[in-house]
Structures are given as C-alpha cells and as structure tokens.
Amino acid sequence: MPWLTALLLTSAFVVALWLRPWRLPGRDGPPWPWLLWCLALPPLWNADRLTDIPLVQPWSGIYLLTLMAGWPLTVLAILPVTVMASVMGHLTWAESMERALWLGLLPATLTLVLGAAVRALLPHHLMVYILGRAFLATFVAGVLSGAAALLLIGGSAALSDLDLMLGRGLSAWGEAMLTGMVAAVLVAFRPQWLWTYSDRLYLPR
C-alpha cells in the first residue's frame, strides 16, 4: 500500500515541522555525534543489499538517534537518510518509502511511546534508563517494527516469514545491545548528547 506509506510519512513529517525542533539544540546547533550517526544510517539500511545475504536484515539505527535527538528531529532526519540510502542501494521509490517507514518512522515512534511508558511506569533510576529505555525498549520496538513491516509490506521471496522474523529478531537484539552500550557510555561521559536523558530525573538523590 504505497499510498498509506506515503500518507504516514507525510503526516509525521508535517507534525515534526509543526513542533519546530530545530530550536531545541540551542545556538551551537546539534552535537556533532547526531550528524555523524545520521551519516552511518544509509549503509545500515542497506545491509541486506551490501552483503547480498537474504537472512541479513537492515539495521535501523533510528533507536539511538531518537534517544540522542528526540522524536521530531529524528523524523526530519529520515528524509535525507532515505535519499542517501536510496542512492546507495539503488532502491526504487516504493522500496525507499517502505524502508523509511519500517526502518525510520515506526522505530522512532515506538521508541518514543515505549520510552514514555518506561518513564511513567518504572522508577526514575540510572539503570532503568539504560536497561529499560535504551536496551529493552529498543529490542521490543525492533521486533514490533519488523512484524508490522511483514504485515503491511509483505515478506521476502527468498525467505519464509518465520526465517524473516528470525533475522529481524536477531537484528533487533544486536541493535538493542549497541544502543544500550552507547547510551551507558554517553550517560557516564556525555549526558548532554542524550536529549531524552536528564541527571535531575534519573540520578537518585
């Protein structure tokens, strides 16, 4: 359903623009790791094409970017990332929109929703942020995004649906490990690079 994909992406982009998130980073602009991670996303989105192995699933990378930059800025970043991924992977316009949806918008939105649930339901503690919001929420969001893509977009001719979800589950686990480890390092040394983290909220008094 390309029209539904385009509608969802356009609606999210309009909402992100309406929120005017470019005001948030301040006069100095966004920290350079945000921009550097955005440049790393196109090859991650094309992992299956670059390796030419059907079981290898693309990595989203959006989970970490959402933790660092917040949902609105992450949604705005999806557009240039999609263009670069399309050129790098020689994707059709339909394939580009599909990846923008299930590798970009869905994971970013689920990261926001699950992160809000962790913040509301669990104690405000440093390890809750790292293990709950950065690790567990990333894994759950990855699995749900992969399952939603299977339902909305369909499977792969080279893999059964079970094998496809196995690959996406493994990718979600790998991303959760990476996101959790990077978040732990940033919390310790550069908490200002994490827009979703606050010492006042998560450090016990």
SEMARMI-436705 format. One line per 8 residues: number of its first residue (from 1); their letters; for each residue x, y, z of N, C-alpha, C, CB. Coordinates in nm, 2 decimals. Glycine has a CB too. Example, Ala and Ser with C-alpha at 12.3 -4.5 7.8 and 13.67 -1.06 7.14 Angstrom:
2
1) as) 1.32 -0.57 0.78 1.23 -0.45 0.78 1.32 -0.33 0.78 1.13 -0.45 0.90 | 1.28 -0.22 0.71 1.37 -0.11 0.71 1.29 0.00 0.79 1.41 -0.06 0.57
! end
This chain:
205
1) mpwltall) 0.08 -0.12 0.00 0.00 0.00 0.00 0.09 0.13 0.00 -0.09 0.00 0.12 | 0.14 0.16 -0.11 0.23 0.28 -0.12 0.16 0.41 -0.08 0.28 0.30 -0.26 | 0.03 0.42 -0.11 -0.04 0.54 -0.07 -0.04 0.56 0.08 -0.18 0.55 -0.13 | -0.07 0.45 0.16 -0.07 0.45 0.30 0.07 0.49 0.36 -0.12 0.32 0.36 | 0.17 0.43 0.30 0.31 0.46 0.35 0.34 0.60 0.33 0.41 0.37 0.27 | 0.31 0.66 0.21 0.33 0.80 0.18 0.25 0.89 0.27 0.30 0.83 0.04 | 0.13 0.85 0.30 0.04 0.93 0.39 0.10 0.93 0.53 -0.10 0.87 0.40 | 0.15 0.82 0.58 0.20 0.81 0.72 0.33 0.89 0.73 0.23 0.67 0.76
9) ltsafvva) 0.42 0.88 0.63 0.54 0.96 0.63 0.52 1.11 0.62 0.63 0.91 0.52 | 0.43 1.15 0.53 0.40 1.29 0.51 0.34 1.35 0.64 0.31 1.31 0.40 | 0.25 1.27 0.70 0.18 1.32 0.82 0.28 1.34 0.94 0.07 1.23 0.87 | 0.37 1.24 0.95 0.47 1.25 1.06 0.57 1.37 1.03 0.55 1.12 1.07 | 0.60 1.39 0.91 0.69 1.50 0.87 0.63 1.63 0.90 0.74 1.49 0.72 | 0.50 1.65 0.87 0.43 1.77 0.90 0.42 1.80 1.05 0.29 1.77 0.84 | 0.39 1.69 1.12 0.39 1.71 1.27 0.53 1.75 1.32 0.34 1.58 1.34 | 0.63 1.69 1.27 0.77 1.72 1.32 0.80 1.87 1.28 0.87 1.63 1.26
17) lwlrpwrl) 0.76 1.91 1.17 0.79 2.05 1.13 0.71 2.15 1.22 0.75 2.08 0.98 | 0.58 2.11 1.25 0.50 2.19 1.33 0.56 2.21 1.47 0.36 2.13 1.34 | 0.63 2.11 1.52 0.69 2.12 1.65 0.82 2.21 1.66 0.72 1.98 1.70 | 0.87 2.24 1.54 0.99 2.33 1.52 1.10 2.28 1.61 0.95 2.47 1.56 | 1.15 2.16 1.60 1.25 2.10 1.69 1.39 2.16 1.67 1.26 1.95 1.67 | 1.41 2.24 1.56 1.54 2.30 1.54 1.58 2.40 1.64 1.55 2.36 1.40 | 1.47 2.44 1.72 1.50 2.54 1.83 1.56 2.48 1.95 1.37 2.61 1.87 | 1.55 2.34 1.96 1.59 2.27 2.09 1.74 2.27 2.11 1.54 2.14 2.08
25) pgrdgppw) 1.83 2.24 2.01 1.97 2.22 2.04 2.04 2.35 2.08 2.04 2.18 1.91 | 1.98 2.47 2.06 2.05 2.59 2.10 2.13 2.66 1.99 2.13 2.56 2.22 | 2.20 2.76 2.03 2.28 2.84 1.93 2.39 2.76 1.86 2.34 2.96 2.00 | 2.45 2.67 1.93 2.56 2.60 1.88 2.52 2.49 1.78 2.64 2.53 1.99 | 2.38 2.47 1.77 2.34 2.36 1.68 2.34 2.22 1.74 2.42 2.36 1.55 | 2.30 2.12 1.67 2.31 1.99 1.73 2.45 1.94 1.75 2.23 1.89 1.63 | 2.47 1.86 1.85 2.60 1.80 1.87 2.65 1.72 1.75 2.61 1.71 2.00 | 2.78 1.72 1.72 2.83 1.65 1.60 2.80 1.50 1.60 2.97 1.67 1.59
33) pwllwcla) 2.79 1.43 1.72 2.76 1.29 1.71 2.62 1.26 1.64 2.76 1.22 1.84 | 2.52 1.35 1.66 2.40 1.33 1.60 2.41 1.32 1.45 2.30 1.44 1.63 | 2.49 1.42 1.39 2.51 1.43 1.25 2.59 1.31 1.20 2.57 1.56 1.21 | 2.69 1.27 1.27 2.78 1.16 1.24 2.70 1.03 1.23 2.89 1.15 1.33 | 2.61 1.01 1.33 2.53 0.89 1.33 2.43 0.89 1.21 2.45 0.88 1.46 | 2.38 1.00 1.17 2.29 1.01 1.06 2.36 0.97 0.93 2.24 1.16 1.04 | 2.49 1.00 0.92 2.57 0.96 0.80 2.59 0.81 0.80 2.70 1.03 0.80 | 2.59 0.74 0.92 2.61 0.60 0.93 2.48 0.52 0.90 2.65 0.56 1.07
41) lpplwnad) 2.37 0.58 0.89 2.24 0.51 0.87 2.22 0.46 0.73 2.13 0.60 0.91 | 2.25 0.53 0.63 2.23 0.47 0.49 2.29 0.33 0.47 2.28 0.57 0.39 | 2.42 0.31 0.50 2.47 0.18 0.48 2.41 0.07 0.57 2.62 0.17 0.51 | 2.36 0.11 0.69 2.29 0.02 0.78 2.16 -0.02 0.72 2.27 0.08 0.92 | 2.09 0.08 0.66 1.96 0.05 0.60 1.98 -0.04 0.47 1.89 0.18 0.55 | 2.10 -0.05 0.42 2.12 -0.13 0.30 2.21 -0.25 0.33 2.19 -0.05 0.19 | 2.21 -0.30 0.46 2.29 -0.41 0.50 2.26 -0.54 0.42 2.27 -0.44 0.65 | 2.13 -0.56 0.39 2.09 -0.68 0.31 2.15 -0.67 0.17 1.94 -0.70 0.31
49) rltdiplv) 2.15 -0.55 0.11 2.19 -0.53 -0.03 2.34 -0.54 -0.04 2.14 -0.40 -0.09 | 2.41 -0.48 0.06 2.56 -0.47 0.06 2.62 -0.61 0.08 2.61 -0.38 0.16 | 2.55 -0.69 0.17 2.60 -0.83 0.19 2.55 -0.93 0.09 2.57 -0.87 0.33 | 2.44 -0.90 0.03 2.37 -0.99 -0.06 2.34 -1.12 0.00 2.46 -1.02 -0.19 | 2.30 -1.12 0.13 2.26 -1.24 0.21 2.12 -1.21 0.25 2.36 -1.27 0.33 | 2.02 -1.29 0.21 1.88 -1.26 0.24 1.85 -1.26 0.39 1.79 -1.36 0.18 | 1.91 -1.34 0.47 1.88 -1.35 0.61 1.94 -1.23 0.69 1.95 -1.48 0.67 | 2.04 -1.16 0.63 2.09 -1.04 0.70 1.99 -0.93 0.68 2.23 -1.00 0.64
57) qpwsgiyl) 1.94 -0.88 0.78 1.83 -0.77 0.78 1.90 -0.63 0.80 1.72 -0.80 0.88 | 1.84 -0.53 0.74 1.89 -0.40 0.76 1.88 -0.36 0.91 1.81 -0.29 0.67 | 1.98 -0.28 0.95 1.97 -0.22 1.08 1.90 -0.08 1.07 2.11 -0.21 1.15 | 1.82 -0.04 1.17 1.76 0.08 1.16 1.85 0.20 1.21 1.63 0.08 1.25 | 1.90 0.18 1.33 1.99 0.29 1.38 1.91 0.41 1.44 2.08 0.34 1.28 | 1.78 0.41 1.41 1.69 0.52 1.45 1.67 0.52 1.60 1.56 0.51 1.38 | 1.68 0.41 1.66 1.66 0.40 1.81 1.76 0.49 1.88 1.67 0.25 1.86 | 1.88 0.47 1.85 1.99 0.56 1.91 1.97 0.70 1.88 2.13 0.51 1.87
65) ltlmagwp) 1.94 0.73 1.75 1.92 0.87 1.71 1.80 0.93 1.79 1.90 0.88 1.56 | 1.70 0.86 1.81 1.58 0.91 1.88 1.62 0.94 2.03 1.47 0.81 1.88 | 1.70 0.86 2.09 1.75 0.88 2.23 1.83 1.01 2.23 1.82 0.77 2.28 | 1.91 1.03 2.13 2.00 1.14 2.12 1.94 1.27 2.08 2.12 1.12 2.03 | 1.85 1.27 1.98 1.80 1.39 1.93 1.65 1.41 1.95 1.82 1.39 1.78 | 1.57 1.31 2.00 1.43 1.33 2.02 1.35 1.29 1.90 1.40 1.47 2.06 | 1.22 1.27 1.91 1.14 1.22 1.80 1.13 1.32 1.69 1.00 1.19 1.85 | 1.10 1.45 1.71 1.08 1.54 1.60 1.20 1.56 1.51 1.04 1.68 1.65
73) ltvlailp) 1.32 1.58 1.56 1.44 1.59 1.48 1.48 1.46 1.41 1.56 1.64 1.57 | 1.45 1.35 1.48 1.47 1.22 1.41 1.39 1.20 1.29 1.45 1.11 1.51 | 1.26 1.24 1.30 1.17 1.23 1.19 1.21 1.31 1.07 1.02 1.27 1.23 | 1.26 1.44 1.10 1.31 1.52 1.00 1.44 1.46 0.93 1.34 1.66 1.05 | 1.52 1.39 1.01 1.64 1.33 0.96 1.61 1.21 0.87 1.73 1.29 1.07 | 1.49 1.16 0.88 1.46 1.04 0.80 1.46 1.07 0.65 1.32 0.99 0.83 | 1.42 1.19 0.61 1.42 1.23 0.47 1.55 1.23 0.40 1.36 1.37 0.45 | 1.66 1.30 0.45 1.79 1.29 0.39 1.85 1.15 0.40 1.88 1.39 0.45
81) vtvmasvm) 1.82 1.08 0.51 1.87 0.94 0.52 1.81 0.85 0.42 1.85 0.89 0.66 | 1.68 0.87 0.39 1.62 0.79 0.29 1.67 0.82 0.15 1.47 0.82 0.29 | 1.70 0.94 0.12 1.75 0.98 -0.01 1.89 0.91 -0.03 1.76 1.13 -0.03 | 1.98 0.93 0.07 2.11 0.87 0.07 2.11 0.72 0.06 2.19 0.91 0.19 | 2.02 0.65 0.13 2.00 0.51 0.13 1.95 0.46 -0.01 1.91 0.46 0.24 | 1.86 0.54 -0.07 1.81 0.51 -0.20 1.92 0.51 -0.30 1.70 0.60 -0.24 | 2.00 0.61 -0.30 2.11 0.62 -0.40 2.21 0.51 -0.38 2.18 0.76 -0.39 | 2.25 0.48 -0.25 2.35 0.38 -0.22 2.30 0.24 -0.26 2.39 0.39 -0.07
89) ghltwaes) 2.18 0.21 -0.23 2.12 0.08 -0.25 2.05 0.06 -0.38 2.03 0.04 -0.14 | 2.05 0.16 -0.47 1.98 0.16 -0.59 1.83 0.11 -0.57 2.05 0.07 -0.69 | 1.77 0.17 -0.48 1.63 0.14 -0.44 1.53 0.21 -0.53 1.60 0.17 -0.29 | 1.42 0.15 -0.56 1.31 0.21 -0.63 1.24 0.31 -0.53 1.21 0.11 -0.68 | 1.16 0.40 -0.58 1.09 0.49 -0.49 1.00 0.42 -0.39 1.00 0.59 -0.57 | 0.93 0.31 -0.44 0.85 0.23 -0.34 0.93 0.17 -0.23 0.77 0.13 -0.42 | 1.05 0.11 -0.27 1.13 0.05 -0.17 1.19 0.15 -0.07 1.25 -0.02 -0.24 | 1.22 0.27 -0.12 1.27 0.38 -0.04 1.17 0.42 0.07 1.31 0.50 -0.12
97) meralwlg) 1.04 0.43 0.02 0.94 0.47 0.12 0.91 0.36 0.22 0.81 0.50 0.04 | 0.92 0.23 0.17 0.90 0.12 0.27 1.00 0.12 0.38 0.90 -0.01 0.19 | 1.13 0.14 0.34 1.24 0.14 0.44 1.23 0.27 0.53 1.37 0.14 0.37 | 1.19 0.38 0.47 1.17 0.50 0.55 1.06 0.47 0.66 1.13 0.62 0.47 | 0.96 0.39 0.62 0.85 0.36 0.72 0.90 0.27 0.83 0.73 0.31 0.65 | 0.95 0.15 0.79 0.97 0.04 0.89 1.11 0.05 0.95 0.95 -0.09 0.83 | 1.20 0.12 0.89 1.33 0.14 0.95 1.35 0.28 1.01 1.44 0.12 0.84 | 1.26 0.37 0.97 1.27 0.50 1.02 1.15 0.55 1.11 1.28 0.60 0.91
105) llpatltl) 1.04 0.57 1.05 0.92 0.62 1.13 0.87 0.53 1.24 0.81 0.66 1.03 | 0.85 0.40 1.20 0.79 0.31 1.30 0.88 0.29 1.42 0.77 0.17 1.23 | 1.01 0.26 1.40 1.10 0.25 1.51 1.11 0.38 1.60 1.24 0.21 1.47 | 1.12 0.49 1.53 1.13 0.62 1.61 1.00 0.64 1.69 1.15 0.74 1.51 | 0.89 0.61 1.64 0.76 0.63 1.71 0.75 0.53 1.82 0.64 0.62 1.62 | 0.78 0.41 1.80 0.78 0.31 1.90 0.88 0.34 2.01 0.80 0.17 1.85 | 0.99 0.39 1.98 1.09 0.43 2.08 1.04 0.54 2.17 1.22 0.47 2.01 | 0.97 0.63 2.11 0.91 0.74 2.18 0.80 0.69 2.28 0.84 0.84 2.09
113) vlgaavra) 0.71 0.60 2.23 0.60 0.55 2.31 0.65 0.46 2.42 0.50 0.47 2.22 | 0.74 0.37 2.39 0.79 0.27 2.49 0.87 0.35 2.59 0.87 0.16 2.42 | 0.95 0.45 2.54 1.03 0.53 2.64 0.94 0.61 2.73 1.12 0.62 2.56 | 0.83 0.66 2.68 0.74 0.73 2.77 0.68 0.63 2.87 0.63 0.80 2.69 | 0.65 0.51 2.83 0.59 0.41 2.92 0.69 0.37 3.03 0.55 0.28 2.85 | 0.82 0.36 2.99 0.92 0.33 3.09 0.94 0.44 3.19 1.06 0.30 3.02 | 0.93 0.56 3.14 0.95 0.68 3.23 0.83 0.69 3.32 0.96 0.80 3.14 | 0.71 0.65 3.28 0.59 0.67 3.36 0.57 0.56 3.46 0.47 0.68 3.27
121) llphhlmv) 0.61 0.44 3.42 0.57 0.32 3.50 0.68 0.27 3.59 0.53 0.21 3.41 | 0.81 0.30 3.55 0.92 0.24 3.63 0.99 0.35 3.71 1.02 0.18 3.54 | 1.07 0.31 3.81 1.14 0.41 3.90 1.23 0.49 3.81 1.21 0.34 4.01 | 1.25 0.62 3.85 1.35 0.71 3.78 1.49 0.68 3.83 1.31 0.86 3.80 | 1.55 0.59 3.77 1.69 0.55 3.81 1.78 0.53 3.69 1.68 0.41 3.89 | 1.91 0.55 3.71 2.00 0.54 3.60 1.99 0.41 3.53 2.14 0.57 3.65 | 1.99 0.30 3.60 1.99 0.17 3.53 1.85 0.14 3.46 2.01 0.06 3.63 | 1.75 0.21 3.51 1.62 0.19 3.44 1.63 0.26 3.30 1.51 0.26 3.52
129) yilgrafl) 1.70 0.37 3.29 1.71 0.44 3.16 1.80 0.35 3.07 1.78 0.58 3.18 | 1.91 0.30 3.12 2.00 0.23 3.03 1.94 0.09 2.99 2.13 0.20 3.10 | 1.89 0.01 3.09 1.84 -0.12 3.06 1.70 -0.12 3.01 1.85 -0.21 3.18 | 1.61 -0.03 3.06 1.47 -0.02 3.02 1.45 0.06 2.90 1.39 0.04 3.13 | 1.50 0.18 2.90 1.47 0.27 2.78 1.56 0.24 2.66 1.47 0.41 2.82 | 1.69 0.23 2.69 1.79 0.21 2.58 1.79 0.07 2.53 1.93 0.26 2.63 | 1.79 -0.03 2.62 1.81 -0.17 2.57 1.67 -0.23 2.54 1.88 -0.25 2.68 | 1.59 -0.25 2.65 1.47 -0.33 2.63 1.37 -0.26 2.53 1.40 -0.35 2.77
137) atfvagvl) 1.35 -0.13 2.55 1.26 -0.06 2.46 1.31 -0.07 2.31 1.24 0.09 2.50 | 1.44 -0.07 2.29 1.49 -0.08 2.15 1.46 -0.22 2.10 1.64 -0.05 2.15 | 1.48 -0.32 2.18 1.46 -0.46 2.13 1.31 -0.48 2.10 1.50 -0.56 2.24 | 1.22 -0.44 2.19 1.08 -0.45 2.16 1.04 -0.37 2.04 1.00 -0.41 2.29 | 1.08 -0.25 2.03 1.05 -0.17 1.91 1.10 -0.23 1.78 1.11 -0.02 1.93 | 1.22 -0.29 1.79 1.27 -0.36 1.67 1.19 -0.47 1.62 1.41 -0.40 1.69 | 1.15 -0.56 1.72 1.07 -0.67 1.69 0.93 -0.63 1.64 1.05 -0.77 1.81 | 0.87 -0.53 1.70 0.74 -0.48 1.66 0.74 -0.42 1.52 0.68 -0.39 1.76
145) sgaaalll) 0.85 -0.34 1.50 0.86 -0.28 1.37 0.88 -0.38 1.26 0.98 -0.18 1.37 | 0.96 -0.49 1.28 0.98 -0.59 1.19 0.85 -0.67 1.16 1.08 -0.69 1.23 | 0.77 -0.70 1.26 0.64 -0.77 1.25 0.54 -0.68 1.17 0.59 -0.81 1.38 | 0.54 -0.55 1.20 0.45 -0.46 1.14 0.48 -0.45 0.99 0.45 -0.32 1.20 | 0.61 -0.44 0.96 0.66 -0.44 0.82 0.61 -0.56 0.74 0.81 -0.42 0.81 | 0.62 -0.68 0.81 0.58 -0.80 0.75 0.43 -0.80 0.71 0.61 -0.92 0.84 | 0.35 -0.74 0.81 0.21 -0.74 0.79 0.17 -0.63 0.68 0.14 -0.71 0.92 | 0.23 -0.52 0.68 0.19 -0.41 0.60 0.25 -0.42 0.46 0.23 -0.28 0.66
153) iggsaals) 0.38 -0.46 0.45 0.45 -0.46 0.32 0.46 -0.60 0.26 0.59 -0.40 0.35 | 0.47 -0.70 0.35 0.48 -0.84 0.30 0.62 -0.89 0.32 0.45 -0.84 0.15 | 0.64 -1.02 0.29 0.77 -1.09 0.32 0.86 -1.08 0.20 0.74 -1.23 0.35 | 0.95 -1.17 0.20 1.06 -1.18 0.10 1.04 -1.31 0.02 1.20 -1.17 0.17 | 1.07 -1.30 -0.11 1.06 -1.42 -0.19 1.17 -1.52 -0.15 1.07 -1.38 -0.34 | 1.28 -1.47 -0.10 1.39 -1.56 -0.07 1.38 -1.63 0.07 1.52 -1.48 -0.07 | 1.29 -1.58 0.15 1.28 -1.63 0.29 1.14 -1.66 0.33 1.35 -1.54 0.39 | 1.12 -1.76 0.41 0.98 -1.78 0.47 0.96 -1.67 0.57 0.97 -1.92 0.53
161) dldlmlgr) 0.83 -1.65 0.61 0.80 -1.54 0.71 0.87 -1.57 0.84 0.65 -1.53 0.73 | 0.88 -1.70 0.88 0.95 -1.74 1.00 1.09 -1.70 1.00 0.93 -1.88 1.03 | 1.16 -1.74 0.89 1.30 -1.70 0.88 1.33 -1.55 0.87 1.36 -1.77 0.75 | 1.23 -1.48 0.81 1.25 -1.34 0.80 1.24 -1.27 0.94 1.14 -1.28 0.71 | 1.14 -1.32 1.02 1.12 -1.26 1.15 1.24 -1.31 1.24 0.99 -1.31 1.22 | 1.30 -1.42 1.22 1.42 -1.46 1.29 1.53 -1.37 1.27 1.46 -1.61 1.25 | 1.55 -1.33 1.14 1.66 -1.24 1.10 1.63 -1.10 1.16 1.67 -1.23 0.95 | 1.51 -1.06 1.16 1.47 -0.93 1.22 1.48 -0.93 1.37 1.33 -0.88 1.18
169) glsawgea) 1.45 -1.04 1.43 1.47 -1.05 1.58 1.62 -1.04 1.62 1.41 -1.18 1.63 | 1.70 -1.11 1.54 1.84 -1.10 1.57 1.90 -0.96 1.55 1.92 -1.20 1.48 | 1.85 -0.90 1.44 1.89 -0.76 1.42 1.85 -0.67 1.53 1.84 -0.71 1.28 | 1.72 -0.69 1.58 1.67 -0.61 1.69 1.76 -0.63 1.82 1.53 -0.64 1.72 | 1.80 -0.76 1.84 1.88 -0.79 1.96 2.02 -0.72 1.95 1.90 -0.94 1.97 | 2.08 -0.72 1.83 2.20 -0.65 1.81 2.19 -0.50 1.82 2.26 -0.68 1.67 | 2.09 -0.45 1.77 2.07 -0.30 1.79 2.04 -0.26 1.93 1.95 -0.25 1.70 | 1.97 -0.35 2.00 1.94 -0.32 2.15 2.07 -0.32 2.23 1.84 -0.42 2.20
177) mltgmvaa) 2.16 -0.42 2.19 2.29 -0.43 2.26 2.37 -0.30 2.23 2.37 -0.55 2.22 | 2.38 -0.26 2.10 2.46 -0.14 2.07 2.40 -0.02 2.13 2.46 -0.13 1.91 | 2.27 0.00 2.12 2.20 0.12 2.18 2.22 0.13 2.33 2.06 0.12 2.14 | 2.21 0.01 2.40 2.23 0.01 2.54 2.37 0.05 2.58 2.19 -0.12 2.60 | 2.47 -0.01 2.51 2.61 0.02 2.54 2.65 0.16 2.51 2.70 -0.07 2.46 | 2.60 0.22 2.40 2.64 0.36 2.37 2.57 0.45 2.47 2.59 0.39 2.22 | 2.44 0.42 2.50 2.37 0.50 2.60 2.44 0.50 2.73 2.23 0.46 2.61 | 2.49 0.39 2.77 2.56 0.38 2.90 2.69 0.47 2.90 2.60 0.23 2.94
185) vlvafrpq) 2.76 0.46 2.79 2.88 0.54 2.78 2.85 0.69 2.78 2.96 0.51 2.65 | 2.75 0.73 2.70 2.71 0.87 2.69 2.65 0.92 2.83 2.60 0.89 2.59 | 2.58 0.84 2.90 2.53 0.88 3.03 2.65 0.91 3.12 2.44 0.77 3.09 | 2.75 0.83 3.11 2.87 0.85 3.20 2.95 0.97 3.16 2.95 0.72 3.20 | 2.97 0.99 3.03 3.07 1.09 2.99 3.01 1.21 2.91 3.17 1.02 2.90 | 2.90 1.19 2.84 2.85 1.30 2.76 2.69 1.30 2.77 2.89 1.29 2.61 | 2.64 1.31 2.89 2.49 1.31 2.90 2.42 1.42 2.82 2.45 1.32 3.05 | 2.49 1.53 2.79 2.43 1.63 2.72 2.40 1.59 2.57 2.51 1.76 2.72
193) wlwtysdr) 2.46 1.48 2.53 2.43 1.44 2.39 2.31 1.35 2.38 2.55 1.36 2.34 | 2.25 1.32 2.50 2.12 1.24 2.50 2.01 1.33 2.53 2.13 1.13 2.60 | 1.92 1.36 2.44 1.81 1.46 2.46 1.71 1.40 2.55 1.75 1.50 2.33 | 1.70 1.27 2.56 1.60 1.20 2.64 1.65 1.17 2.78 1.55 1.07 2.58 | 1.77 1.21 2.82 1.82 1.18 2.95 1.84 1.31 3.03 1.96 1.11 2.94 | 1.82 1.30 3.16 1.84 1.41 3.25 1.89 1.36 3.38 1.71 1.49 3.27 | 2.00 1.42 3.43 2.06 1.39 3.56 1.96 1.41 3.67 2.19 1.47 3.59 | 1.88 1.52 3.66 1.78 1.56 3.76 1.68 1.45 3.77 1.72 1.69 3.72
201) lylpr) 1.64 1.38 3.66 1.53 1.29 3.66 1.58 1.15 3.70 1.47 1.28 3.53 | 1.70 1.11 3.65 1.74 0.97 3.66 1.85 0.94 3.76 1.79 0.92 3.53 | 1.92 1.04 3.81 2.02 1.01 3.92 1.95 1.01 4.05 2.13 1.11 3.91 | 1.96 0.91 4.13 1.89 0.90 4.26 1.95 1.01 4.35 1.90 0.77 4.33 | 1.86 1.07 4.43 1.91 1.18 4.52 1.96 1.11 4.65 1.79 1.28 4.55
! end
